[in-house]
Amino acid sequence: MASKADRVPANVPGHWYVDSTCIACAVCTGDAPANFAMTDDGSSAYVFKQPSGPELAQAATAMGDCPVQAIGNDA
C-alpha cells in the first residue's frame, strides 16, 4: 500500500500520488498516460495531472496493476 508520507517529490498536489517504492516499471504510464509520467532520470513514475472524469477509471486501473502498490489515492 502506498504511503503518502513517502510521496515522490515530482507529484503534483492532490489525492493521487506515487510513492518512493516505485520500481519505474512504467505500467501506470501505459494505463493512464494522461496522468502518470516518468521522471526525467527514469527512476520513478509520478502524477503530473490529477485524474478527473473518465481519467479516474484509468488511474484506478493503474493503481490495481502496479506490481509494488506504489500508487496511492487519499480521496
Phi and psi in degrees as a GROMACS rama.xvg file:
@    title "Ramachandran Plot"
@    xaxis  label "Phi"
@    yaxis  label "Psi"
@TYPE xy
-66.3697  149.029  ALA-2
-113.355  119.633  SER-3
-65.2731  -21.6392  LYS-4
-72.0752  -19.8144  ALA-5
-111.028  29.0796  ASP-6
-58.2332  140.898  ARG-7
-66.8241  133.175  VAL-8
-58.1626  -25.4945  PRO-9
-72.5153  -15.7093  ALA-10
-59.13  140.251  ASN-11
-75.2917  156.353  VAL-12
-61.1082  145.456  PRO-13
145.59  -176.165  GLY-14
-70.5686  -34.2338  HIS-15
-90.4633  142.28  TRP-16
-161.029  164.998  TYR-17
-115.819  138.651  VAL-18
-104.278  179.375  ASP-19
-71.0334  -4.95622  SER-20
-81.0309  -2.73805  THR-21
-56.07  134.782  CYS-22
-104.908  12.3512  ILE-23
59.8524  38.5352  ALA-24
-77.6141  -19.312  CYS-25
71.233  15.3306  ALA-26
-60.1176  -43.5929  VAL-27
-64.287  -35.8354  CYS-28
-68.8851  -26.3728  THR-29
-78.5505  -39.3875  GLY-30
-73.1867  -39.2557  ASP-31
-138.701  67.5069  ALA-32
-65.5357  -16.3145  PRO-33
-78.6598  -7.95906  ALA-34
-129.545  -28.3581  ASN-35
-113.884  143.727  PHE-36
-143.152  169.733  ALA-37
-98.3493  146.157  MET-38
-62.5028  159.709  THR-39
-56.5526  -34.9891  ASP-40
-86.7943  -0.503263  ASP-41
73.2655  13.9144  GLY-42
-85.036  -16.0552  SER-43
-163.169  155.305  SER-44
-87.32  166.054  ALA-45
-157.406  163.037  TYR-46
-90.1376  115.523  VAL-47
-97.6226  -15.1304  PHE-48
-149.002  125.655  LYS-49
-65.4143  132.5  GLN-50
-70.2242  147.973  PRO-51
-150.669  162.371  SER-52
55.1533  -132.602  GLY-53
-65.3514  -19.5389  PRO-54
-65.9663  -23.5023  GLU-55
-60.8192  -38.1907  LEU-56
-66.9079  -40.1933  ALA-57
-66.3157  -40.4869  GLN-58
-65.011  -38.8212  ALA-59
-65.0346  -37.7865  ALA-60
-62.9681  -44.4604  THR-61
-59.2813  -42.9356  ALA-62
-61.0728  -44.8943  MET-63
-67.8132  -31.0777  GLY-64
-85.2679  -14.6958  ASP-65
-60.6644  120.214  CYS-66
-70.1153  -16.6733  PRO-67
-119.485  10.9172  VAL-68
54.6344  45.3537  GLN-69
-89.673  -2.60345  ALA-70
-99.9021  130.9  ILE-71
-122.531  157.332  GLY-72
-143.013  111.323  ASN-73
-95.1263  17.6725  ASP-74
